Amino acid sequence: MSIALSLLSVAALWTLAVVTPGPNFLVIARLAVGQSRAAGLRAVIGIGAGTAIWGAAGFFGVHALFTAAPWMYAGLKLLGGAYLVFLGSRLLWQSRRPAANEREKADRPRSLSPFQLGLVTNLANPKSALFVASLFATAMPNHPPVALGLAAIAIMVALSISWYALVACLFTTRRIAAAYEHGRLWVDRVAGAIFVLFGARLIASS
């Protein structure tokens, strides 16, 4: 398999994975609409950093590690699922009592920054590691050089940042922002429910 074909295959498969809506998409959309474009873009950088971590882990053999020690994968799924359930539950709770939530914002300690939220949300899904490992197994030749792996990781990071930056910019347009203000509570409820479902599915599959 040629280098160009390998990188093209990585780009095609990763594009399909990135544009499929999931926790990353929901985090970026909610931050961009609920806070600002800058907050959304900072979370995008966090997701890009998480993509680089999963890409490096996949290329250097995390699939083999999980196969040799299945309890590590199960533990990561439990932790990641618990985090997503917590995040979704918090959104659902806040959407039930918006007035009290607004009053409490000034009193409670600062939670995760947008960058940290993007990074942790990305890393909370260990299925990303197995997908990346499968991607490299499918698209890479046997015994690929390190330079090829680094180029593939760079492509993955660039695609993730480009797509989610586009999402952040789209969700801060005037029309979408106005629509969010009218339906913010329902957006938070739907997002929270999806996070809980994602997390519960991870926990159940572990």
N, C-alpha and C positions, 0 to 999 in steps of 0.2 A: 504494500500500500504506500503510495507516494505521500510526501509531507503535505503537499497542497490538498490532496484528497482527505487526509486525516483531519486537517484543520477545518476544512469545509464541512466534514461530517460532524465534528464537534460543534461548530457554529450552528448548523441546522438543528441538531438535537437539543442544544441548549436554548435556542430561540423558542422552540416549542414548549420547553419546560418553563421558561421565564414568563411567557405571555399568558400561561394558564393561571387564572386568578387563584390566589391562596392567601395565607397569612401575610406574606410580604406586601402583596397588593393592598390588602385592607389597611395595614399599618400606614403605608404611604398615603393612601387616599384620605384616611381620617386625619392624619397630621396636617396634610396640605390644606384641607378644607377647614378643619377645626382650629388650626393655629395659623400657619403661614406657609408660603412656598419655601421659605428658607428652612423651616423646620422639616418639611417634607424632604428637601434636598439633603439635609444633614442625615436623615434616616436612610436616604439612598446610599450615602457613603458608608454607613454602617452595614447595609445589606451587601455592598460591594466588598467590604472587608470580610464578611462572613462567607461570601462566595469564594474569595481567595483562599480562606482557611479550608473550606470543604474541598475545593479543587486540589489543593496541595495534599490534603489527606487522602483523597481518592487516587491521585496519581501515585502516591508513595505507598499505597497498599492497605488502606483502612479496611477494605472489603476482606482481605485476607486476615486482618486482625480480628474483625468481628466474627469471621468463620471459626477462627481458632478459639475465641473466647466469646461465645454467644451471650453470656451474662452481661458483658459490657454494652452490647447493643440493646439488650432488654433494659438495662439501667438507664441508658441515654433516652430511650423511648419513654420511660416512666417520667424522667425529669422534664423532658421536653413537653410531654403531654400535660403534666401538672402545671407547667408555666402557662401554656396556652389556655387551659381551663381557668387558671387564676386571672389571666388577662381578660378573657371573655366574661367571667363572672363579675369582675370589677366594672366593665362597661355596662352590663345589664343592671347592676345595682345603682350605678350613677344615673342611668336613664330613667329609673323609677322615681328618683327624688332629685330632680334637676335643681330646684331652688336651694335645697340644703347643700347640694354638691357645690354650687357656686360660692356659698358662704364658707365652705370648708377649704376651698382651694388656697386661700391666703394663709390658713393656719397650719396645714399639714406640711411635713417636710417634702422637699423636692424629690420627685421620683426619678426614673430613668430619663436621661437626656434623649433627644431624638436619635442621635447617633447610636447610643447604647441600646435603645429600643429596637432600631433596625438590625443591629448586630445580634442581639439576643434572640429576636424573633427568627432570624435566619438560622442561627445555630440551634434553636430549640427543636428543629425537625431533623432527626438523624436519618430519615429517609433520603435526605439530600445527599448524605455520604454514600449510600448504596446506589443512588441514581448516578452520581458522578463516577463511582467506581465502575458501574455497568457501562456508562458512556465511554470511559477510557478503554475498557475491554473491547467494546464494539468498534470504536473509531481509530484506535491506535494500533500500530504494528507490534509484533512481539519484540520485547526489549527496546522500547522507544528511548531515544536519547533524552537527557534531562532538558536540553534546550527546546525540544519539541513539546515536552510536557509543560514547560513554563510558558511557551507561546500559546498553548491551548488554554491554560489558566487565565492568561491575559485576555484572550478573546472572550472567555466566559464572564470575567469581571466587567469588561467593556460593554458587553451585551446587557448585563444586569443593570449597570448604572445608566446606560442609555434608555432602556425601556422604563425603568422606574422614575427616572428624571422626567421623561415625557408624561408619565402618569401624574407626577407631582405638579407639573406645569398645567396640564389639562384640568386638574381638579382645583386650580386656583383661578380659573377664568370666572368672570363676573356671573355668567348664567349658572354655572355649576355651584358657585359659592352661594348664590341667592337660593337655589333649590335646596342646598344643604341646610341653610338657616331655617327654611320652612319645615324640613323633615328631619332635623338633626337627631331628635330622640329616636325616631324609627331607624335611622341609619346606624346609630349606636347599638340599638337592640339587635338589629340584623347582624352587624359585625360581631357583637358579643356572642350571639348564638352560634355563629359560624366558628369562632375561636373555640368555644366550648366543644362543639362537635368534632373539630379537628383534634383537639387535645384528648377527648374521650376515645376517639378512634385509635390514637396512638397508644393510649394506656391499655385499651382492650387488646390491641394486637401484640402487646408485649407479653 
